Structure formats: C-alpha cells, structure tokens
Amino acid sequence: MRAAIVREFSAPLSIEEVPDPDCPEDGVVLEVLGCGVCRSDHHGWIGEHPKVKDGSILGHEYCGTVVAAGPRAQYAVGDRLIAPFILGCGTCPNCRQGVSNTCLDQLAPGFTLPGAYAEYVAVPRDHNLVRLPDRLSPALAAGLGCRVTTSWHALTGRADVKAGEWVAVHGTGGIGLAAVLLAKAMGAQVIAVDVVPEKLQNAVRLGADAAVDARGGRVAEEIREITKGGAQVSVEALGIPQTVNASLECLAPLGRHVQVGMPVGHTARMDINMSAVYQGNLALYGTRGMPAWRFPSLLGMIERGQVDLSPLVAREVALSDASAELAAMNGPTPPGTAVITDFAA
C-alpha cells in the first residue's frame, strides 16, 4: 500500500510502498476513505510528540470501509466505520467507568500505532468503532474522530454549556471552528478569537455572535466588554500561553475554562495566571478526545440537521499534499481544514 511516512522531522513526508497491515484478532483493516490533517499531526511532524519517530505513519482522524475483519471482531467486510482517535481497552477501571478517552492502556493510530496517512489502516479493539451514517460524507466524517468529538465533549461532557451562556473560543482552526458551530447549535452566544481576519470573518458568517482580533492585545478586556462581565465558558484551542491566559482572564466569576489545545513539547509547561483562577473562583477542565459511547449524542444532532459541520472541510487533498498542509501550520492558516481523500496521488 502507499503511505506517507515520517523520515525526518519538519521535512516532506516520504511517499512509499509498504506492506498492507495485518488484521488484528479483535479488530479490522479499513480501506481509508478520508483522513484529516490535524494540528496534532503537526506536533508529531516537527518532533514535539514523543511517540512519533522515524518510520511513523501519521493520521488519527479517519474513516473507512472494512476490507478484513479478525475472528473476534464485531464488524464485517463492507461496513463503513469511524473511530475515536483514542482506542480504549474496554476493561481497565477508567473504561469501565465510561471514560475510555482516559484509558490506562490506550492505543492511538498515528501515534502509538501506524496511522491513516495510508491506503489502509489496522484498527484493533473495534468495540470503539461506530458505523458511518449514510448521509455523512467521508471527508466530513474523518474529522469526527478528533476535532468534532473533542469539541463536543469539551462543551457537553466537561463545561456543560447551557443555552444563553457566553462561550469564548480561542483559536478557530479545526477544533475551534467545530466548537463555534456546536456551541451555536446548543443555543449559546459565541465569541471567536483569532489572529487571522479571514478566519474571524468566516466564524461570524457561520454564526459567531462576535469576533475578537487577538493581534490587538486586549482579548480578555474586549470579551468582558462584549459580554458585560465575562464569558461563562472559554474554550482554549491552541495550547499556547497567550491563549491560555486570555481564556482564563476573559471569564466571569465561577466561569469554566476548558483546555482543548494540546500543550506539548516546548508548551508542555507554561506560566499561567493562577491569580485569575483564584480570584474568579474559576473551574479548569482538561479534555482529550471523547468516550466512544458518546458518539450517538453527536451523530443524532448531525442526522437531525441541528448542526451543519460541512464548513469545517475547506480542502480535499491527495496523500502527496499532506506535507504542504503540515508545513502551512508553521504559521497562521486559512479557514477550514484539509482532509486526504485521494490516496493514489
């Protein structure tokens, strides 16, 4: 099969012919229909993710058609499936409590296993997988494994957003834009924050009630002015000190900060304004992924037409274009995300 392989950090991925993956006993092999190019992939590509090495195949936002099923698999050849990027074991204490995204023995294609920047991907533990709804395109479904599910869980499973509350979203890349769309669908009032005017205009066009250009240096102050006292919920979607602190400082008393952006490498530890947390009686939530059992709540909204997530996908690209998409993340990016849908080019 053709795969895009990390051979050198921050260098173009190597397009190579490699053996097809073996089928796990408790899982399936998928012919990949779509794989998102995510900022988490970028962290691995530049060498900041400890699990990504020479020879790694990135790609954790994927969907596909089953071409092989193991003897203990619950799905069959021909099934179209999507997957959370964290594959829980199903038996550890965390999985038994329903929080498989914190599994003590988790697997993650693209990081701990070969990922889906390839024609085929092996997926063990297929109890994590979910059938792909017929009305959902593969390009859009690919993002459900990471950016959309992570945003959904941040808003519902962590911050418990209520209709009418103000939600500030810091960073409107894939996860941030998903948070804007989902929060609006939940009846919240949304403020989008970014440094790219085109992305702010796009967020407003898609329903954001207000936009703040972070280049002005007054993010928290502007949000407090717009909301007349501060947001009830703030979603940080970049994982850098500037946006983390702006997220904390823009909150009203008793506000909830949700850390969605991945602090890794040089941002794994950072200086944050703990005085804002103390003085405001703030709640801080971390979130990474979403338990597989929560897929129906999200898919139900999509199938009922309560939210249109199609604006998330800006470009469908070829496997050979993945390197350029990753390199573009070294700076500000345009609205929307790229999904690999052509694995032959």
N, C-alpha and C positions, 0 to 999 in steps of 0.2 A: 504494500500500500504506500501511497505518498503521504509524507508527514513533514511538517515544518519543525526543525529541531534546533535547540539552543546549542551552539558550539562555542560561542564567545559572547560574553555579556556586552550589551549595547551595540551589537553587530547584527547585520541581517541574518535572519534565521536561515538555516540550511535546508533546502527542499531535497529530501532524499527518499529513495525507495527502501522501505524496511519491512520485515516480516509482519504479516497480519497478526493481531493479538490472539492469544489463546483464550478460549471461553472459560470463565470461572464456573465452578460447580454450582455456586449459589447465585449466578448472575447471567448476564447476556453480553453479546457483542452487538454494538449498534453500528449501522452504516450512518455516518453523521450527516444530518440534513442541514444543520446550522450550528455555528459556534461563535459566540460573541467574543469580541476583542475588548477585554476589560482592563481597567487600571490596575487591578491586582496582578494581571499578567505582566504589566509594565514593571511592577516592583520586582518580579522574578527575572524579567529580561535584562534589567540593569544590574542584577546581582544583589538586590536587597532582601530577597526572600531565601531563608536558609535551606529550603527544600529543593530549590531549583539549581541544577548542576549542569555541567557539560553533558549533553545527551538527553536532557529533559525535553518532553513534548508538552507544551503549554496547552491551555484550553479547559476551562471548568464550567462554561456556560453553554450547554449543548442540548440538542435533542436529536433523535434519530429513529431508524427503523431496525427492529431486531432481525439479525441475519443468522444468529446462533444462540441457543439457549442451553444452559447447563442442566444436569439431571435434577438439581434442587431449585431450579428457577421457577417462578410463578408466572412468567410471561412466555409467549411463544413467538416463533418466527412470524414476521409480518406486523407485529404490534408496533405502534408508534408511541414513543415514550419521551418524557422529560425527566430530569433528575435534579435534586438539590445538589449543590457542589460539595456538601459535606455528607458522606455516606456513613450513617451511624451503624453500629454493630447490632443494635436491637436488644442486647442482653445486659449491658452494663447498668449500674444504678441510674445514671443520667438518662439513658434511653428509656428505661422502664418508667421514669417519671415524666416522659413525654418531651424531654428537651434533647433530642438526638443531635441538634446542632452543637451541643457541648459534649458529645460522646467521648468517653475516655479512651476509645480505641478507634478514632475516626479515620477514614480514608478520604482522600480528595484528589480525583483525577486532575492532572495539570500541575500538581504539587507533589503529593506522595505517590501518585501513580501516573503512568503516561496519560496525557490528556487528549483533547479532541481537536487539536490543530492537525487533523489527520483524517483519512478517509473512513477509518474505523476506530472505535474506542471500546475497550473492555470495561464493563461495569459490574463489579461484584455487589453482593448484598442488594439484590434487586427489590427487596421489600421497601427500599427508599424511592423507587421509581413510580411515576404517575403517568397514566395514559394521556396522550396529547389530544386535546379537543379538536374535532374536525374543523371547526371554524377558525382555529388559530394557525397562522402561517408559521412554518419552521423558523423563519427569520425572527419573528417576534417571540416565538416560544423559546428560542435559545436563551433569551435574556431572563426567562423566568427562574432559571436555576440559581441566579445570583442577584443581579441588580434589582429586579422587581420583588422577588421574595424577601430579600434583605430589607428593602424599603417597607414592604407590607408588615413584616414582623416588627420593625422599628416603630412604626406608627401604632400598630394594634397590640402586639404582644408585649411591647416594652412601655412606650409612652402612653398608651391607652387614650389616644386622641378622641376628643368629643367634638360633635358638630358645634360650630360657632367659635371654637378656640382659634387663637392665632398660632400658626406654625411657621417658623422661620427655617428655611433650608439653605445651608451654606455650601455652595458648590452645586452647579446644575449640570454635571456630567450624567452618566447613565443612571446611577443610583439616585442622585439628587433630583433629576428630572422625573424619575419614577415617583419619588416622594411627593413632588409638586402635584402630579396628576392624581395620585391616590388620595392625598390629603384633601384635595378639592372634591373628589368623589365622595369623601366621607363627610362633607359639609363644613370643613374647616376654612378659615381665612388664611391665605398663604402669602408669604413674602419670600421671593427668590433673591439670593445673594450670589454675585459672581464678579469676575474682573473683565469679562468679555461682553461688551454691549449687545452683540448679536444674540448671545445666549440669554441675556436678560429679556430682550425683546421677544425672543421665542417663548420664554416661560410665561410672560404676560399674555401673549397671543393664545397660549394654551390654557389660560385660566388663572394664573397667579394674580392676586389682588394688588400686589405692589412689587417693586424691584429696587434693590439697593446695589449700587456700583461700589464694590469694596475698594476700588482704587482711591476713593475719596478719604479713606482712613477714619470714617465715622460710622462704621457699620452698626455697632451697638446703639449709639445715640440716635441714628436715623430710625432704627427699628422701634426704639422706645417712643419716638415721636409719632410714628405711624400708628402704633398700637395704643398710644396714650397710656404707657406704663410698662410695656414689655410683653413679649410673647409668652404664651403658656407652655409651648413646646418648641424646642430648637433641635434641628437635625444637622449634625456635622458630617459632611460627606466627602471630605478631602483627607483628613488625618494629618494636618499641619498645625503648628502652634497658633498662627494668626487666626485661623478659622475656629479652632477650638476655643480660644479665649473670647472671640467675638460671639460665639454661640452661648457661652456661659454669661457674658456680660449683657446680652440683649434680653435676658429672661426676666419676667415679672417675679415677684416673691412667690415661692413654692413652685416655680417653674421646673420643667423636666428637660434635661439635656440628654440626647441620645447620640452616642459615639458610633457612627457608622463607617466613616473614613478609616482606612487601615493604617495605624501608626506602626511602621516597620522600618528596619534599618536605622537611618540617622534620626528618624522621628519617633522611634520606639519609646524614648523617654523625652519629655518636654516640660518646660516651665508653663504652668497654668495658674490662673488667678483663683487660688483657693479662697481668698477673702470674699470673692463674689459668691462662691458656693456657701460659705459660712453665713455671710450677711443676708443672703437671699433665701436661706433655708431651701436650697435647690436640691433636686434629685438627679443623680447622674446614672445613666444606664449605658451599658455596653451591649452591642448586638453584633452577631456574626452569623449570617445565614438564617435559615428558618427550619424548624422541625418539619419533616415530610408530611406529617398528619394534618398540617395546616394548609396544604395546597387547596383543598376544596373551597375554603372560605374565599381565597383569591380567585380561583378559576370560576367560582359562581358569579362573582361580580363581573368578570370579563364576559362570561357567556350570556349574562342578562343584559349586557350592553350598558352597565352602570359606569364603566370607565373605558376610554379608548386609549390604549397604550401604543398604538401604531406610530405616534410621533417619536418614540424612543429610537426607532431604527432609521438612521439617516442614510446609510450606505450598505449595500450588499456587495461584498468584495470576494476576490479569489484568494486561495491559500497563499499564493505568492505575494499578495498585497499586505499580509499581516505585519511584516516587518515595518513597512511605511506607516501603518496605523500605530504601532507601538512607538516608533520614533517621534511621531507627532505629539505624543503625550509628554514629551520633554518640555513642552510649553503649553500655553493656553490652546484649547481645542475648540472647534466649531460646535454648534448644537448637534445633539443626537450621537448615536454610537454606530460602530461598524459591526457587521455580522458576516462571517465567512459562510458563503453558501455554494461556492464553486470550488471543489476540491481537485479538479482536474487541471486547473490553470495556475 
